Every structure is written in structure tokens, then in C-alpha cells.
Amino acid sequence: MRSLKGLGMTLTAPSPLAASALVAAGGAVGAVARYQLGRLVTSVISPRAAETFPWGTLSVNLIGSLLMGGLLGWFARPGISSETAETMRLLIGVGLLGGFTTFSAFSAEMVTMLHRGQMVDALLYGSVSLVAGMAALAAGLVIAQSMS
């Protein structure tokens, strides 16, 4: 059982194999959707403008966050069975939106912490995610460049 205290519900989890299949199926669709939306935005904005600012990534992150908010709002509605909610969380929340953008998960976690009144935790999580994420990327870049 998984508890979503911020939403006031407990979810009934499928078997690990079924859960993995749901995540994989959603992730495949989400990854392709991310790629295609990035291409669409680049063609609409212009490839030249997309070279100087990550319009495609920004669009994906904002749309993914909007969709994650809608999913969480749907979970909070009365009458949603825990089995249905967990299936949709795995397929859409973790899989599809996870493949589409991890920023939507980050946004959902931040808002959940803020909703719970965990202001310090939210500030720490957001700050560490941003700063440490960029530092880790820079370290990976340096390591990869030193290997050639």
C-alpha cells in the first residue's frame, strides 16, 4: 500500500511486474511525445531561435507540470478507487509524464511539500535539486571530456 497523505488516500499497488509494465508503456509514449513536441516547437519558433533558448524543453516542462497537476487533482476527487488511482499514477504519472518530463514530478513533489507546510524541506529540495543537478552535469561533462 502506498499512502498519498497530501491527497488523503492510500493506493493499492499492482504486482512489481505489472507496475513495471505500466511504467514502461507510459514512459515509451511520454518519451516519443517529448521528442515530437520539441520538434513541433522548434518548427513553429524557428530552428534559429531554438538554438539560443530551449523553447522545446520549456514547453515540455510547463505542459508536463500542467498535466501532473490535473492528474493529482483527479486523484483527489471522491469516488476514485485506489486500484484505478494507482494504475493511473503508474501509467500516466510515473510512466507517461516521467518519460515526457521529470520536471512535472519535481513540481508535484514541491507543491505537495508546500501544501503539507514543509517550507524548509521544499526550499532545501528545490535548491539542492537545482544547484546539485547543475554541478553533477558539469562534473559529468568534465569527466567525459577528460576521457577523450
N, CA, C and O atoms as a GROMACS GRO file, in nm:
protein
  592
    1MET      N    1   0.084  -0.118   0.000
    1MET     CA    2   0.000   0.000   0.000
    1MET      C    3   0.089   0.124   0.000
    1MET      O    4   0.192   0.128   0.068
    2ARG      N    5   0.050   0.223  -0.074
    2ARG     CA    6   0.122   0.350  -0.079
    2ARG      C    7   0.028   0.459  -0.033
    2ARG      O    8  -0.085   0.469  -0.080
    3SER      N    9   0.076   0.541   0.060
    3SER     CA   10  -0.008   0.648   0.113
    3SER      C   11   0.029   0.780   0.047
    3SER      O   12   0.147   0.817   0.042
    4LEU      N   13  -0.070   0.849  -0.003
    4LEU     CA   14  -0.051   0.984  -0.054
    4LEU      C   15  -0.119   1.077   0.045
    4LEU      O   16  -0.232   1.122   0.023
    5LYS      N   17  -0.049   1.106   0.155
    5LYS     CA   18  -0.107   1.183   0.264
    5LYS      C   19  -0.158   1.319   0.220
    5LYS      O   20  -0.262   1.366   0.269
    6GLY      N   21  -0.087   1.382   0.129
    6GLY     CA   22  -0.131   1.514   0.081
    6GLY      C   23  -0.264   1.508   0.010
    6GLY      O   24  -0.335   1.608   0.002
    7LEU      N   25  -0.299   1.389  -0.042
    7LEU     CA   26  -0.425   1.373  -0.114
    7LEU      C   27  -0.527   1.297  -0.030
    7LEU      O   28  -0.642   1.282  -0.072
    8GLY      N   29  -0.487   1.249   0.088
    8GLY     CA   30  -0.580   1.181   0.176
    8GLY      C   31  -0.624   1.045   0.126
    8GLY      O   32  -0.739   1.008   0.145
    9MET      N   33  -0.534   0.969   0.062
    9MET     CA   34  -0.574   0.837   0.013
    9MET      C   35  -0.459   0.739   0.024
    9MET      O   36  -0.343   0.778   0.029
   10THR      N   37  -0.493   0.611   0.027
   10THR     CA   38  -0.397   0.502   0.024
   10THR      C   39  -0.420   0.426  -0.106
   10THR      O   40  -0.534   0.392  -0.139
   11LEU      N   41  -0.314   0.399  -0.178
   11LEU     CA   42  -0.325   0.332  -0.307
   11LEU      C   43  -0.286   0.186  -0.296
   11LEU      O   44  -0.194   0.151  -0.222
   12THR      N   45  -0.356   0.101  -0.367
   12THR     CA   46  -0.328  -0.041  -0.372
   12THR      C   47  -0.239  -0.067  -0.493
   12THR      O   48  -0.278  -0.042  -0.607
   13ALA      N   49  -0.119  -0.119  -0.467
   13ALA     CA   50  -0.021  -0.137  -0.574
   13ALA      C   51  -0.040  -0.270  -0.646
   13ALA      O   52  -0.070  -0.371  -0.582
   14PRO      N   53  -0.024  -0.271  -0.779
   14PRO     CA   54  -0.023  -0.398  -0.854
   14PRO      C   55   0.109  -0.470  -0.827
   14PRO      O   56   0.196  -0.417  -0.758
   15SER      N   57   0.123  -0.589  -0.881
   15SER     CA   58   0.248  -0.663  -0.865
   15SER      C   59   0.363  -0.582  -0.924
   15SER      O   60   0.341  -0.497  -1.011
   16PRO      N   61   0.486  -0.607  -0.878
   16PRO     CA   62   0.601  -0.534  -0.934
   16PRO      C   63   0.613  -0.547  -1.086
   16PRO      O   64   0.650  -0.451  -1.153
   17LEU      N   65   0.583  -0.665  -1.140
   17LEU     CA   66   0.592  -0.684  -1.285
   17LEU      C   67   0.486  -0.602  -1.358
   17LEU      O   68   0.516  -0.536  -1.457
   18ALA      N   69   0.363  -0.605  -1.308
   18ALA     CA   70   0.255  -0.527  -1.370
   18ALA      C   71   0.284  -0.377  -1.357
   18ALA      O   72   0.260  -0.301  -1.452
   19ALA      N   73   0.334  -0.335  -1.242
   19ALA     CA   74   0.368  -0.193  -1.222
   19ALA      C   75   0.477  -0.151  -1.320
   19ALA      O   76   0.470  -0.043  -1.378
   20SER      N   77   0.578  -0.236  -1.336
   20SER     CA   78   0.688  -0.205  -1.430
   20SER      C   79   0.638  -0.196  -1.573
   20SER      O   80   0.682  -0.110  -1.649
   21ALA      N   81   0.545  -0.284  -1.610
   21ALA     CA   82   0.488  -0.280  -1.746
   21ALA      C   83   0.410  -0.151  -1.768
   21ALA      O   84   0.418  -0.091  -1.876
   22LEU      N   85   0.335  -0.108  -1.668
   22LEU     CA   86   0.260   0.018  -1.680
   22LEU      C   87   0.355   0.137  -1.697
   22LEU      O   88   0.334   0.223  -1.782
   23VAL      N   89   0.460   0.140  -1.615
   23VAL     CA   90   0.558   0.249  -1.623
   23VAL      C   91   0.629   0.247  -1.759
   23VAL      O   92   0.647   0.352  -1.821
   24ALA      N   93   0.668   0.129  -1.805
   24ALA     CA   94   0.738   0.117  -1.934
   24ALA      C   95   0.649   0.163  -2.050
   24ALA      O   96   0.694   0.236  -2.137
   25ALA      N   97   0.524   0.120  -2.050
   25ALA     CA   98   0.432   0.158  -2.158
   25ALA      C   99   0.411   0.310  -2.159
   25ALA      O  100   0.418   0.374  -2.264
   26GLY      N  101   0.384   0.365  -2.042
   26GLY     CA  102   0.364   0.510  -2.035
   26GLY      C  103   0.491   0.586  -2.070
   26GLY      O  104   0.485   0.688  -2.139
   27GLY      N  105   0.605   0.536  -2.023
   27GLY     CA  106   0.732   0.602  -2.050
   27GLY      C  107   0.766   0.606  -2.198
   27GLY      O  108   0.819   0.706  -2.247
   28ALA      N  109   0.736   0.499  -2.268
   28ALA     CA  110   0.762   0.496  -2.412
   28ALA      C  111   0.681   0.603  -2.484
   28ALA      O  112   0.734   0.675  -2.568
   29VAL      N  113   0.554   0.613  -2.450
   29VAL     CA  114   0.467   0.715  -2.512
   29VAL      C  115   0.514   0.855  -2.473
   29VAL      O  116   0.518   0.945  -2.557
   30GLY      N  117   0.549   0.873  -2.346
   30GLY     CA  118   0.594   1.004  -2.299
   30GLY      C  119   0.722   1.051  -2.366
   30GLY      O  120   0.735   1.168  -2.400
   31ALA      N  121   0.816   0.959  -2.384
   31ALA     CA  122   0.943   0.995  -2.448
   31ALA      C  123   0.923   1.036  -2.593
   31ALA      O  124   0.983   1.133  -2.639
   32VAL      N  125   0.840   0.963  -2.665
   32VAL     CA  126   0.811   0.998  -2.804
   32VAL      C  127   0.736   1.131  -2.810
   32VAL      O  128   0.763   1.214  -2.896
   33ALA      N  129   0.642   1.151  -2.718
   33ALA     CA  130   0.568   1.277  -2.715
   33ALA      C  131   0.661   1.395  -2.689
   33ALA      O  132   0.646   1.501  -2.748
   34ARG      N  133   0.758   1.376  -2.600
   34ARG     CA  134   0.855   1.482  -2.571
   34ARG      C  135   0.935   1.517  -2.697
   34ARG      O  136   0.952   1.634  -2.730
   35TYR      N  137   0.983   1.416  -2.765
   35TYR     CA  138   1.061   1.436  -2.886
   35TYR      C  139   0.978   1.509  -2.992
   35TYR      O  140   1.025   1.606  -3.052
   36GLN      N  141   0.856   1.464  -3.014
   36GLN     CA  142   0.772   1.524  -3.117
   36GLN      C  143   0.731   1.666  -3.082
   36GLN      O  144   0.726   1.753  -3.169
   37LEU      N  145   0.701   1.691  -2.955
   37LEU     CA  146   0.666   1.828  -2.915
   37LEU      C  147   0.786   1.920  -2.931
   37LEU      O  148   0.771   2.034  -2.975
   38GLY      N  149   0.904   1.873  -2.896
   38GLY     CA  150   1.025   1.952  -2.916
   38GLY      C  151   1.046   1.988  -3.062
   38GLY      O  152   1.081   2.102  -3.095
   39ARG      N  153   1.023   1.891  -3.151
   39ARG     CA  154   1.033   1.917  -3.295
   39ARG      C  155   0.929   2.018  -3.340
   39ARG      O  156   0.959   2.109  -3.417
   40LEU      N  157   0.806   2.002  -3.292
   40LEU     CA  158   0.699   2.094  -3.330
   40LEU      C  159   0.730   2.237  -3.285
   40LEU      O  160   0.717   2.331  -3.363
   41VAL      N  161   0.770   2.251  -3.161
   41VAL     CA  162   0.802   2.385  -3.109
   41VAL      C  163   0.916   2.447  -3.188
   41VAL      O  164   0.912   2.565  -3.222
   42THR      N  165   1.018   2.368  -3.219
   42THR     CA  166   1.131   2.418  -3.297
   42THR      C  167   1.086   2.464  -3.435
   42THR      O  168   1.132   2.567  -3.485
   43SER      N  169   0.996   2.390  -3.497
   43SER     CA  170   0.950   2.429  -3.630
   43SER      C  171   0.861   2.553  -3.625
   43SER      O  172   0.863   2.634  -3.718
   44VAL      N  173   0.785   2.569  -3.519
   44VAL     CA  174   0.698   2.686  -3.505
   44VAL      C  175   0.780   2.810  -3.468
   44VAL      O  176   0.761   2.916  -3.528
   45ILE      N  177   0.869   2.797  -3.372
   45ILE     CA  178   0.950   2.910  -3.325
   45ILE      C  179   1.055   2.947  -3.430
   45ILE      O  180   1.079   3.066  -3.454
   46SER      N  181   1.115   2.850  -3.489
   46SER     CA  182   1.222   2.856  -3.589
   46SER      C  183   1.345   2.790  -3.530
   46SER      O  184   1.378   2.810  -3.413
   47PRO      N  185   1.412   2.710  -3.611
   47PRO     CA  186   1.533   2.641  -3.562
   47PRO      C  187   1.637   2.739  -3.507
   47PRO      O  188   1.708   2.706  -3.412
   48ARG      N  189   1.648   2.856  -3.566
   48ARG     CA  190   1.748   2.955  -3.520
   48ARG      C  191   1.717   3.002  -3.379
   48ARG      O  192   1.808   3.012  -3.296
   49ALA      N  193   1.591   3.033  -3.351
   49ALA     CA  194   1.552   3.077  -3.217
   49ALA      C  195   1.570   2.964  -3.116
   49ALA      O  196   1.605   2.990  -3.000
   50ALA      N  197   1.548   2.840  -3.158
   50ALA     CA  198   1.562   2.726  -3.069
   50ALA      C  199   1.708   2.698  -3.033
   50ALA      O  200   1.736   2.630  -2.934
   51GLU      N  201   1.800   2.749  -3.113
   51GLU     CA  202   1.942   2.733  -3.084
   51GLU      C  203   1.988   2.823  -2.970
   51GLU      O  204   2.086   2.793  -2.902
   52THR      N  205   1.918   2.934  -2.949
   52THR     CA  206   1.960   3.031  -2.848
   52THR      C  207   1.881   3.022  -2.718
   52THR      O  208   1.922   3.079  -2.617
   53PHE      N  209   1.768   2.951  -2.719
   53PHE     CA  210   1.688   2.935  -2.598
   53PHE      C  211   1.614   2.801  -2.607
   53PHE      O  212   1.562   2.768  -2.714
   54PRO      N  213   1.609   2.724  -2.498
   54PRO     CA  214   1.547   2.590  -2.504
   54PRO      C  215   1.394   2.595  -2.499
   54PRO      O  216   1.333   2.550  -2.402
   55TRP      N  217   1.334   2.649  -2.604
   55TRP     CA  218   1.187   2.663  -2.608
   55TRP      C  219   1.116   2.529  -2.600
   55TRP      O  220   1.012   2.518  -2.534
   56GLY      N  221   1.170   2.428  -2.665
   56GLY     CA  222   1.108   2.296  -2.662
   56GLY      C  223   1.104   2.238  -2.522
   56GLY      O  224   1.002   2.186  -2.477
   57THR      N  225   1.218   2.247  -2.452
   57THR     CA  226   1.226   2.196  -2.315
   57THR      C  227   1.134   2.274  -2.222
   57THR      O  228   1.065   2.216  -2.138
   58LEU      N  229   1.133   2.405  -2.236
   58LEU     CA  230   1.044   2.487  -2.154
   58LEU      C  231   0.899   2.448  -2.178
   58LEU      O  232   0.822   2.435  -2.083
   59SER      N  233   0.861   2.430  -2.302
   59SER     CA  234   0.723   2.391  -2.335
   59SER      C  235   0.688   2.256  -2.273
   59SER      O  236   0.581   2.239  -2.214
   60VAL      N  237   0.779   2.160  -2.286
   60VAL     CA  238   0.757   2.027  -2.229
   60VAL      C  239   0.742   2.035  -2.077
   60VAL      O  240   0.651   1.975  -2.019
   61ASN      N  241   0.830   2.111  -2.012
   61ASN     CA  242   0.824   2.122  -1.866
   61ASN      C  243   0.693   2.185  -1.820
   61ASN      O  244   0.633   2.138  -1.723
   62LEU      N  245   0.650   2.290  -1.886
   62LEU     CA  246   0.526   2.357  -1.846
   62LEU      C  247   0.403   2.270  -1.873
   62LEU      O  248   0.314   2.260  -1.789
   63ILE      N  249   0.399   2.208  -1.989
   63ILE     CA  250   0.286   2.120  -2.022
   63ILE      C  251   0.284   1.999  -1.928
   63ILE      O  252   0.177   1.960  -1.880
   64GLY      N  253   0.400   1.940  -1.903
   64GLY     CA  254   0.408   1.826  -1.812
   64GLY      C  255   0.362   1.862  -1.671
   64GLY      O  256   0.293   1.783  -1.607
   65SER      N  257   0.400   1.980  -1.624
   65SER     CA  258   0.356   2.024  -1.491
   65SER      C  259   0.205   2.046  -1.487
   65SER      O  260   0.140   2.011  -1.389
   66LEU      N  261   0.151   2.104  -1.593
   66LEU     CA  262   0.006   2.124  -1.600
   66LEU      C  263  -0.066   1.989  -1.597
   66LEU      O  264  -0.165   1.973  -1.525
   67LEU      N  265  -0.017   1.894  -1.676
   67LEU     CA  266  -0.080   1.762  -1.680
   67LEU      C  267  -0.066   1.689  -1.546
   67LEU      O  268  -0.160   1.621  -1.503
   68MET      N  269   0.050   1.703  -1.478
   68MET     CA  270   0.068   1.640  -1.347
   68MET      C  271  -0.029   1.701  -1.245
   68MET      O  272  -0.086   1.630  -1.163
   69GLY      N  273  -0.046   1.832  -1.251
   69GLY     CA  274  -0.143   1.896  -1.162
   69GLY      C  275  -0.284   1.845  -1.186
   69GLY      O  276  -0.359   1.821  -1.091
   70GLY      N  277  -0.320   1.828  -1.313
   70GLY     CA  278  -0.452   1.774  -1.346
   70GLY      C  279  -0.468   1.632  -1.296
   70GLY      O  280  -0.575   1.595  -1.246
   71LEU      N  281  -0.363   1.551  -1.308
   71LEU     CA  282  -0.368   1.414  -1.259
   71LEU      C  283  -0.384   1.410  -1.108
   71LEU      O  284  -0.467   1.334  -1.056
   72LEU      N  285  -0.306   1.491  -1.037
   72LEU     CA  286  -0.318   1.494  -0.891
   72LEU      C  287  -0.455   1.545  -0.848
   72LEU      O  288  -0.512   1.496  -0.751
   73GLY      N  289  -0.507   1.643  -0.920
   73GLY     CA  290  -0.642   1.691  -0.891
   73GLY      C  291  -0.747   1.584  -0.914
   73GLY      O  292  -0.844   1.574  -0.839
   74TRP      N  293  -0.726   1.504  -1.017
   74TRP     CA  294  -0.819   1.394  -1.046
   74TRP      C  295  -0.815   1.290  -0.933
   74TRP      O  296  -0.919   1.237  -0.893
   75PHE      N  297  -0.693   1.262  -0.882
   75PHE     CA  298  -0.679   1.168  -0.770
   75PHE      C  299  -0.757   1.215  -0.647
   75PHE      O  300  -0.811   1.133  -0.573
   76ALA      N  301  -0.764   1.344  -0.626
   76ALA     CA  302  -0.827   1.399  -0.506
   76ALA      C  303  -0.980   1.396  -0.513
   76ALA      O  304  -1.047   1.420  -0.413
   77ARG      N  305  -1.034   1.367  -0.630
   77ARG     CA  306  -1.180   1.363  -0.645
   77ARG      C  307  -1.238   1.243  -0.572
   77ARG      O  308  -1.177   1.136  -0.570
   78PRO      N  309  -1.356   1.259  -0.514
   78PRO     CA  310  -1.420   1.145  -0.448
   78PRO      C  311  -1.465   1.041  -0.550
   78PRO      O  312  -1.496   1.074  -0.665
   79GLY      N  313  -1.468   0.916  -0.507
   79GLY     CA  314  -1.518   0.809  -0.592
   79GLY      C  315  -1.414   0.741  -0.677
   79GLY      O  316  -1.448   0.648  -0.751
   80ILE      N  317  -1.289   0.782  -0.671
   80ILE     CA  318  -1.183   0.718  -0.748
   80ILE      C  319  -1.131   0.601  -0.665
   80ILE      O  320  -1.084   0.621  -0.552
   81SER      N  321  -1.139   0.480  -0.718
   81SER     CA  322  -1.091   0.364  -0.641
   81SER      C  323  -0.939   0.370  -0.629
   81SER      O  324  -0.870   0.426  -0.714
   82SER      N  325  -0.889   0.310  -0.521
   82SER     CA  326  -0.744   0.312  -0.500
   82SER      C  327  -0.672   0.233  -0.610
   82SER      O  328  -0.560   0.268  -0.647
   83GLU      N  329  -0.734   0.127  -0.661
   83GLU     CA  330  -0.673   0.049  -0.768
   83GLU      C  331  -0.661   0.131  -0.896
   83GLU      O  332  -0.557   0.130  -0.963
   84THR      N  333  -0.769   0.203  -0.930
   84THR     CA  334  -0.768   0.287  -1.050
   84THR      C  335  -0.666   0.399  -1.035
   84THR      O  336  -0.591   0.428  -1.128
   85ALA      N  337  -0.664   0.462  -0.918
   85ALA     CA  338  -0.571   0.572  -0.895
   85ALA      C  339  -0.427   0.524  -0.905
   85ALA      O  340  -0.344   0.593  -0.965
   86GLU      N  341  -0.394   0.409  -0.848
   86GLU     CA  342  -0.257   0.360  -0.854
   86GLU      C  343  -0.218   0.321  -0.996
   86GLU      O  344  -0.106   0.347  -1.039
   87THR      N  345  -0.310   0.260  -1.070
   87THR     CA  346  -0.283   0.225  -1.209
   87THR      C  347  -0.256   0.352  -1.290
   87THR      O  348  -0.161   0.355  -1.369
   88MET      N  349  -0.337   0.454  -1.272
   88MET     CA  350  -0.320   0.580  -1.345
   88MET      C  351  -0.193   0.653  -1.300
   88MET      O  352  -0.126   0.717  -1.382
   89ARG      N  353  -0.160   0.644  -1.171
   89ARG     CA  354  -0.037   0.706  -1.121
   89ARG      C  355   0.084   0.643  -1.188
   89ARG      O  356   0.176   0.714  -1.230
   90LEU      N  357   0.084   0.510  -1.197
   90LEU     CA  358   0.197   0.441  -1.259
   90LEU      C  359   0.204   0.464  -1.409
   90LEU      O  360   0.310   0.496  -1.463
   91LEU      N  361   0.091   0.448  -1.477
   91LEU     CA  362   0.088   0.462  -1.622
   91LEU      C  363   0.109   0.605  -1.667
   91LEU      O  364   0.192   0.632  -1.755
   92ILE      N  365   0.036   0.698  -1.608
   92ILE     CA  366   0.041   0.838  -1.654
   92ILE      C  367   0.142   0.920  -1.575
   92ILE      O  368   0.226   0.987  -1.635
   93GLY      N  369   0.134   0.916  -1.441
   93GLY     CA  370   0.222   1.000  -1.360
   93GLY      C  371   0.368   0.960  -1.368
   93GLY      O  372   0.454   1.043  -1.400
   94VAL      N  373   0.398   0.834  -1.339
   94VAL     CA  374   0.537   0.788  -1.339
   94VAL      C  375   0.584   0.758  -1.482
   94VAL      O  376   0.693   0.800  -1.521
   95GLY      N  377   0.502   0.688  -1.559
   95GLY     CA  378   0.541   0.647  -1.693
   95GLY      C  379   0.535   0.758  -1.795
   95GLY      O  380   0.638   0.812  -1.836
   96LEU      N  381   0.414   0.794  -1.838
   96LEU     CA  382   0.397   0.891  -1.945
   96LEU      C  383   0.460   1.026  -1.911
   96LEU      O  384   0.541   1.078  -1.988
   97LEU      N  385   0.424   1.083  -1.797
   97LEU     CA  386   0.479   1.214  -1.763
   97LEU      C  387   0.626   1.204  -1.722
   97LEU      O  388   0.702   1.299  -1.741
   98GLY      N  389   0.667   1.089  -1.666
   98GLY     CA  390   0.808   1.069  -1.635
   98GLY      C  391   0.892   1.061  -1.762
   98GLY      O  392   1.004   1.113  -1.766
   99GLY      N  393   0.839   0.997  -1.865
   99GLY     CA  394   0.908   0.992  -1.994
   99GLY      C  395   0.902   1.126  -2.067
   99GLY      O  396   0.991   1.160  -2.143
  100PHE      N  397   0.795   1.198  -2.042
  100PHE     CA  398   0.775   1.329  -2.106
  100PHE      C  399   0.864   1.434  -2.041
  100PHE      O  400   0.933   1.509  -2.110
  101THR      N  401   0.863   1.439  -1.908
  101THR     CA  402   0.945   1.535  -1.835
  101THR      C  403   0.951   1.497  -1.689
  101THR      O  404   0.847   1.470  -1.627
  102THR      N  405   1.071   1.493  -1.631
  102THR     CA  406   1.080   1.470  -1.487
  102THR      C  407   1.050   1.597  -1.410
  102THR      O  408   1.031   1.594  -1.289
  103PHE      N  409   1.047   1.709  -1.479
  103PHE     CA  410   1.016   1.835  -1.413
  103PHE      C  411   0.876   1.834  -1.354
  103PHE      O  412   0.850   1.898  -1.252
  104SER      N  413   0.784   1.761  -1.418
  104SER     CA  414   0.648   1.753  -1.365
  104SER      C  415   0.646   1.681  -1.231
  104SER      O  416   0.570   1.719  -1.142
  105ALA      N  417   0.728   1.578  -1.216
  105ALA     CA  418   0.738   1.509  -1.087
  105ALA      C  419   0.800   1.600  -0.983
  105ALA      O  420   0.754   1.606  -0.869
  106PHE      N  421   0.905   1.672  -1.022
  106PHE     CA  422   0.969   1.769  -0.932
  106PHE      C  423   0.867   1.873  -0.886
  106PHE      O  424   0.860   1.904  -0.768
  107SER      N  425   0.790   1.926  -0.978
  107SER     CA  426   0.688   2.027  -0.945
  107SER      C  427   0.584   1.970  -0.850
  107SER      O  428   0.544   2.036  -0.755
  108ALA      N  429   0.539   1.847  -0.876
  108ALA     CA  430   0.438   1.784  -0.791
  108ALA      C  431   0.492   1.763  -0.650
  108ALA      O  432   0.422   1.787  -0.552
  109GLU      N  433   0.617   1.719  -0.640
  109GLU     CA  434   0.676   1.698  -0.508
  109GLU      C  435   0.693   1.830  -0.433
  109GLU      O  436   0.669   1.836  -0.312
  110MET      N  437   0.734   1.934  -0.503
  110MET     CA  438   0.749   2.065  -0.440
  110MET      C  439   0.614   2.117  -0.388
  110MET      O  440   0.605   2.162  -0.274
  111VAL      N  441   0.512   2.110  -0.471
  111VAL     CA  442   0.380   2.160  -0.431
  111VAL      C  443   0.324   2.077  -0.316
  111VAL      O  444   0.260   2.131  -0.225
  112THR      N  445   0.346   1.946  -0.319
  112THR     CA  446   0.299   1.860  -0.210
  112THR      C  447   0.366   1.899  -0.079
  112THR      O  448   0.300   1.908   0.024
  113MET      N  449   0.497   1.922  -0.081
  113MET     CA  450   0.567   1.965   0.041
  113MET      C  451   0.514   2.100   0.090
  113MET      O  452   0.492   2.118   0.210
  114LEU      N  453   0.495   2.193  -0.002
  114LEU     CA  454   0.442   2.324   0.036
  114LEU      C  455   0.300   2.310   0.094
  114LEU      O  456   0.266   2.377   0.191
  115HIS      N  457   0.220   2.224   0.033
  115HIS     CA  458   0.083   2.200   0.079
  115HIS      C  459   0.083   2.142   0.221
  115HIS      O  460  -0.005   2.172   0.301
  116ARG      N  461   0.180   2.059   0.250
  116ARG     CA  462   0.192   1.999   0.383
  116ARG      C  463   0.254   2.094   0.485
  116ARG      O  464   0.262   2.061   0.604
  117GLY      N  465   0.297   2.211   0.440
  117GLY     CA  466   0.359   2.308   0.530
  117GLY      C  467   0.508   2.284   0.552
  117GLY      O  468   0.566   2.339   0.645
  118GLN      N  469   0.569   2.203   0.469
  118GLN     CA  470   0.712   2.172   0.481
  118GLN      C  471   0.794   2.274   0.403
  118GLN      O  472   0.862   2.239   0.307
  119MET      N  473   0.787   2.398   0.444
  119MET     CA  474   0.852   2.507   0.370
  119MET      C  475   1.003   2.489   0.363
  119MET      O  476   1.063   2.506   0.257
  120VAL      N  477   1.066   2.456   0.476
  120VAL     CA  478   1.212   2.441   0.478
  120VAL      C  479   1.254   2.323   0.390
  120VAL      O  480   1.349   2.334   0.313
  121ASP      N  481   1.182   2.211   0.401
  121ASP     CA  482   1.214   2.095   0.318
  121ASP      C  483   1.198   2.128   0.170
  121ASP      O  484   1.283   2.090   0.089
  122ALA      N  485   1.092   2.199   0.134
  122ALA     CA  486   1.069   2.236  -0.005
  122ALA      C  487   1.181   2.327  -0.056
  122ALA      O  488   1.230   2.309  -0.168
  123LEU      N  489   1.220   2.425   0.024
  123LEU     CA  490   1.328   2.515  -0.016
  123LEU      C  491   1.459   2.439  -0.032
  123LEU      O  492   1.533   2.460  -0.128
  124LEU      N  493   1.486   2.349   0.062
  124LEU     CA  494   1.608   2.269   0.055
  124LEU      C  495   1.606   2.178  -0.068
  124LEU      O  496   1.704   2.170  -0.143
  125TYR      N  497   1.494   2.110  -0.089
  125TYR     CA  498   1.480   2.018  -0.203
  125TYR      C  499   1.496   2.094  -0.336
  125TYR      O  500   1.570   2.050  -0.424
  126GLY      N  501   1.429   2.206  -0.349
  126GLY     CA  502   1.439   2.284  -0.472
  126GLY      C  503   1.579   2.337  -0.496
  126GLY      O  504   1.631   2.330  -0.607
  127SER      N  505   1.640   2.389  -0.391
  127SER     CA  506   1.775   2.445  -0.404
  127SER      C  507   1.878   2.339  -0.437
  127SER      O  508   1.960   2.355  -0.528
  128VAL      N  509   1.873   2.228  -0.362
  128VAL     CA  510   1.969   2.120  -0.386
  128VAL      C  511   1.948   2.060  -0.525
  128VAL      O  512   2.045   2.030  -0.595
  129SER      N  513   1.823   2.041  -0.564
  129SER     CA  514   1.795   1.984  -0.697
  129SER      C  515   1.856   2.071  -0.806
  129SER      O  516   1.918   2.020  -0.899
  130LEU      N  517   1.838   2.200  -0.796
  130LEU     CA  518   1.887   2.292  -0.898
  130LEU      C  519   2.040   2.300  -0.896
  130LEU      O  520   2.105   2.276  -0.998
  131VAL      N  521   2.096   2.332  -0.782
  131VAL     CA  522   2.240   2.354  -0.773
  131VAL      C  523   2.318   2.223  -0.792
  131VAL      O  524   2.412   2.217  -0.871
  132ALA      N  525   2.277   2.118  -0.719
  132ALA     CA  526   2.349   1.991  -0.730
  132ALA      C  527   2.329   1.927  -0.868
  132ALA      O  528   2.420   1.863  -0.920
  133GLY      N  529   2.210   1.945  -0.925
  133GLY     CA  530   2.186   1.892  -1.059
  133GLY      C  531   2.278   1.955  -1.162
  133GLY      O  532   2.335   1.885  -1.246
  134MET      N  533   2.294   2.087  -1.156
  134MET     CA  534   2.385   2.154  -1.249
  134MET      C  535   2.530   2.116  -1.222
  134MET      O  536   2.609   2.099  -1.314
  135ALA      N  537   2.566   2.102  -1.094
  135ALA     CA  538   2.702   2.062  -1.059
  135ALA      C  539   2.731   1.920  -1.108
  135ALA      O  540   2.839   1.892  -1.159
  136ALA      N  541   2.634   1.830  -1.092
  136ALA     CA  542   2.652   1.692  -1.138
  136ALA      C  543   2.667   1.687  -1.289
  136ALA      O  544   2.750   1.612  -1.342
  137LEU      N  545   2.588   1.767  -1.360
  137LEU     CA  546   2.600   1.772  -1.505
  137LEU      C  547   2.738   1.825  -1.545
  137LEU      O  548   2.802   1.769  -1.634
  138ALA      N  549   2.784   1.931  -1.480
  138ALA     CA  550   2.915   1.986  -1.511
  138ALA      C  551   3.024   1.884  -1.482
  138ALA      O  552   3.120   1.872  -1.559
  139ALA      N  553   3.012   1.810  -1.371
  139ALA     CA  554   3.111   1.707  -1.337
  139ALA      C  555   3.111   1.597  -1.442
  139ALA      O  556   3.217   1.551  -1.485
  140GLY      N  557   2.993   1.554  -1.485
  140GLY     CA  558   2.984   1.452  -1.589
  140GLY      C  559   3.048   1.499  -1.718
  140GLY      O  560   3.116   1.422  -1.787
  141LEU      N  561   3.027   1.624  -1.751
  141LEU     CA  562   3.086   1.682  -1.871
  141LEU      C  563   3.238   1.682  -1.863
  141LEU      O  564   3.306   1.645  -1.959
  142VAL      N  565   3.292   1.725  -1.750
  142VAL     CA  566   3.437   1.728  -1.729
  142VAL      C  567   3.496   1.587  -1.737
  142VAL      O  568   3.599   1.565  -1.801
  143ILE      N  569   3.430   1.491  -1.671
  143ILE     CA  570   3.478   1.353  -1.672
  143ILE      C  571   3.478   1.298  -1.815
  143ILE      O  572   3.575   1.236  -1.858
  144ALA      N  573   3.369   1.320  -1.887
  144ALA     CA  574   3.360   1.269  -2.025
  144ALA      C  575   3.466   1.333  -2.113
  144ALA      O  576   3.525   1.265  -2.197
  145GLN      N  577   3.490   1.463  -2.097
  145GLN     CA  578   3.588   1.531  -2.179
  145GLN      C  579   3.730   1.486  -2.146
  145GLN      O  580   3.818   1.485  -2.233
  146SER      N  581   3.753   1.450  -2.021
  146SER     CA  582   3.889   1.407  -1.982
  146SER      C  583   3.920   1.266  -2.033
  146SER      O  584   4.036   1.225  -2.036
  147MET      N  585   3.818   1.193  -2.072
  147MET     CA  586   3.838   1.056  -2.120
  147MET      C  587   3.879   1.051  -2.268
  147MET      O  588   3.923   0.947  -2.316
  148SER      N  589   3.865   1.160  -2.338
  148SER     CA  590   3.897   1.157  -2.482
  148SER      C  591   4.036   1.203  -2.514
  148SER      O  592   4.074   1.204  -2.631
   0.00000   0.00000   0.00000
